[in-house]
Amino acid sequence: MRIVTWNVNSIRARQERLLALLARHRPDVVCLQELKTAAAGFPAAALAEAGYHAAVHGQKTYNGVAILAREAPAEVATGFGDGGDESQARLVTATVGGLAIASAYVPNGKEVGSEKWAYKLAWLDRLAAWVRRRPPAPPLVLGGDFNIAPDARDVASPEVWAGSVLCAPPARAAWEALLAAGLTDAFRLHHDEGGHYSWWDYRQLGFPRNDGLRIDHVLLAAPLAARCTGAFIDRDERKGKLPSDHAPVVIDLA
């Protein structure tokens, strides 16, 4: 099974690129983030023609997540179901192929110490609690834009980003809490070295200079980590006309 996670930074702007990516990789499942449209504006018909069903949790202008799958997603749910604030469309889950698939768009946090920073940390706490209370079956695949670079290997310019909302100790502690909840970073199962990034700023030649960060991840429950046969970042998707500022992360499960 091939699984992709990608922050498209507007599904409308990236529709043709998404269709090309589906044709190129032929994934079984795709987790999308930052749709920037309500469900009514989602290109479900075009994706159906390409062979994909969609579970969409959209939001006008901001946020929005979706799961695409070759088989119809079952047991679709949105949010944490914990009674907390669900005004932002940031989490959708479904059962596909005997797996629990989740697409998550973690808040950026804007600036350390701000209200948005507090919201990010609270949201991450809710995510970890949600992971901990989930039953072991079906096993979980959690893909998304986490807005966290886990360690120095994941940042091209650590001195520039030190203390930022992507690298500050509380954000990295929240990442460790997700791992402690029983999840494994699929990419790091196959790449221990630094220099691999999934996001580059549109400004200041970020991508040509490879001045990026690895903030897009696929986390796997323990039974699936043992089945992960490969993982890579599709840098080519960041090239060409009108790319997202994020590149897709691709993993394969035996």
SULKASUL-V606366 format. One record per residue. RES is the residue in three letters. PSI is psi in degrees with one decimal (* if undefined). Layout:
res:RES psi:PSI
res:RES psi:PSI
This chain:
res:MET psi:130.2
res:ARG psi:129.3
res:ILE psi:134.7
res:VAL psi:140.8
res:THR psi:138.6
res:TRP psi:126.1
res:ASN psi:108.1
res:VAL psi:-15.5
res:ASN psi:54.5
res:SER psi:107.4
res:ILE psi:-31.3
res:ARG psi:-42.6
res:ALA psi:-26.0
res:ARG psi:14.2
res:GLN psi:-49.2
res:GLU psi:-36.4
res:ARG psi:-37.5
res:LEU psi:-44.5
res:LEU psi:-38.2
res:ALA psi:-38.8
res:LEU psi:-41.4
res:LEU psi:-40.4
res:ALA psi:-33.2
res:ARG psi:-44.0
res:HIS psi:-21.5
res:ARG psi:51.1
res:PRO psi:156.8
res:ASP psi:-32.4
res:VAL psi:141.5
res:VAL psi:129.4
res:CYS psi:123.9
res:LEU psi:147.7
res:GLN psi:162.0
res:GLU psi:55.2
res:LEU psi:-35.5
res:LYS psi:35.4
res:THR psi:151.0
res:ALA psi:168.7
res:ALA psi:-32.5
res:ALA psi:-26.1
res:GLY psi:3.2
res:PHE psi:136.3
res:PRO psi:59.0
res:ALA psi:-38.6
res:ALA psi:-43.9
res:ALA psi:-38.3
res:LEU psi:-35.8
res:ALA psi:-38.7
res:GLU psi:-31.0
res:ALA psi:-4.8
res:GLY psi:19.2
res:TYR psi:133.1
res:HIS psi:158.7
res:ALA psi:135.7
res:ALA psi:115.7
res:VAL psi:131.6
res:HIS psi:85.9
res:GLY psi:168.6
res:GLN psi:131.1
res:LYS psi:132.0
res:THR psi:-44.6
res:TYR psi:163.2
res:ASN psi:-149.0
res:GLY psi:130.6
res:VAL psi:158.1
res:ALA psi:159.3
res:ILE psi:125.3
res:LEU psi:143.2
res:ALA psi:149.5
res:ARG psi:-32.6
res:GLU psi:153.1
res:ALA psi:123.4
res:PRO psi:139.8
res:ALA psi:164.7
res:GLU psi:47.3
res:VAL psi:134.8
res:ALA psi:155.5
res:THR psi:149.4
res:GLY psi:-174.2
res:PHE psi:-19.0
res:GLY psi:27.5
res:ASP psi:7.3
res:GLY psi:0.4
res:GLY psi:-175.1
res:ASP psi:123.5
res:GLU psi:28.8
res:SER psi:-17.8
res:GLN psi:129.1
res:ALA psi:92.2
res:ARG psi:-5.0
res:LEU psi:127.1
res:VAL psi:140.9
res:THR psi:155.4
res:ALA psi:161.1
res:THR psi:126.1
res:VAL psi:125.1
res:GLY psi:35.6
res:GLY psi:10.4
res:LEU psi:149.2
res:ALA psi:115.5
res:ILE psi:133.4
res:ALA psi:135.0
res:SER psi:122.5
res:ALA psi:139.3
res:TYR psi:96.3
res:VAL psi:137.9
res:PRO psi:146.3
res:ASN psi:-44.5
res:GLY psi:-16.0
res:LYS psi:-68.9
res:GLU psi:134.2
res:VAL psi:131.0
res:GLY psi:-10.6
res:SER psi:171.0
res:GLU psi:-36.6
res:LYS psi:-31.7
res:TRP psi:-45.2
res:ALA psi:-38.6
res:TYR psi:-41.3
res:LYS psi:-48.9
res:LEU psi:-38.8
res:ALA psi:-39.1
res:TRP psi:-41.0
res:LEU psi:-36.9
res:ASP psi:-41.5
res:ARG psi:-38.6
res:LEU psi:-45.8
res:ALA psi:-40.3
res:ALA psi:-38.8
res:TRP psi:-42.2
res:VAL psi:-43.9
res:ARG psi:-35.3
res:ARG psi:-3.6
res:ARG psi:145.0
res:PRO psi:156.1
res:PRO psi:-20.9
res:ALA psi:138.4
res:PRO psi:151.2
res:PRO psi:148.9
res:LEU psi:136.6
res:VAL psi:116.3
res:LEU psi:104.9
res:GLY psi:147.4
res:GLY psi:-179.2
res:ASP psi:107.1
res:PHE psi:-10.5
res:ASN psi:37.2
res:ILE psi:127.8
res:ALA psi:108.6
res:PRO psi:-37.8
res:ASP psi:-175.8
res:ALA psi:-27.5
res:ARG psi:-22.4
res:ASP psi:12.3
res:VAL psi:123.7
res:ALA psi:-33.9
res:SER psi:75.6
res:PRO psi:-35.1
res:GLU psi:-28.5
res:VAL psi:-38.1
res:TRP psi:-4.4
res:ALA psi:130.3
res:GLY psi:-1.1
res:SER psi:172.4
res:VAL psi:-18.0
res:LEU psi:-18.9
res:CYS psi:-5.8
res:ALA psi:147.4
res:PRO psi:-41.0
res:PRO psi:-34.7
res:ALA psi:-43.3
res:ARG psi:-31.7
res:ALA psi:-36.8
res:ALA psi:-36.8
res:TRP psi:-45.5
res:GLU psi:-32.0
res:ALA psi:-35.6
res:LEU psi:-42.2
res:LEU psi:-40.0
res:ALA psi:-22.5
res:ALA psi:-2.7
res:GLY psi:15.5
res:LEU psi:155.7
res:THR psi:137.1
res:ASP psi:107.7
res:ALA psi:-38.7
res:PHE psi:-41.2
res:ARG psi:-11.6
res:LEU psi:-22.5
res:HIS psi:-10.7
res:HIS psi:105.9
res:ASP psi:-17.1
res:GLU psi:165.1
res:GLY psi:-174.2
res:GLY psi:3.8
res:HIS psi:123.0
res:TYR psi:154.6
res:SER psi:-6.5
res:TRP psi:137.0
res:TRP psi:136.9
res:ASP psi:140.0
res:TYR psi:-26.3
res:ARG psi:163.6
res:GLN psi:34.9
res:LEU psi:38.8
res:GLY psi:-46.4
res:PHE psi:-47.5
res:PRO psi:-31.9
res:ARG psi:-3.1
res:ASN psi:39.4
res:ASP psi:77.5
res:GLY psi:-172.4
res:LEU psi:150.7
res:ARG psi:101.1
res:ILE psi:-2.9
res:ASP psi:130.2
res:HIS psi:158.5
res:VAL psi:119.6
res:LEU psi:138.1
res:LEU psi:138.5
res:ALA psi:155.7
res:ALA psi:-45.3
res:PRO psi:-28.9
res:LEU psi:-29.4
res:ALA psi:-37.5
res:ALA psi:-17.1
res:ARG psi:0.1
res:CYS psi:114.4
res:THR psi:-7.7
res:GLY psi:157.0
res:ALA psi:139.3
res:PHE psi:163.0
res:ILE psi:127.4
res:ASP psi:82.8
res:ARG psi:-29.2
res:ASP psi:-28.1
res:GLU psi:-17.8
res:ARG psi:-6.9
res:LYS psi:170.4
res:GLY psi:-162.2
res:LYS psi:130.8
res:LEU psi:54.9
res:PRO psi:159.4
res:SER psi:159.2
res:ASP psi:-5.7
res:HIS psi:148.8
res:ALA psi:148.9
res:PRO psi:147.8
res:VAL psi:130.6
res:VAL psi:131.5
res:ILE psi:155.2
res:ASP psi:135.8
res:LEU psi:132.7
res:ALA psi:*
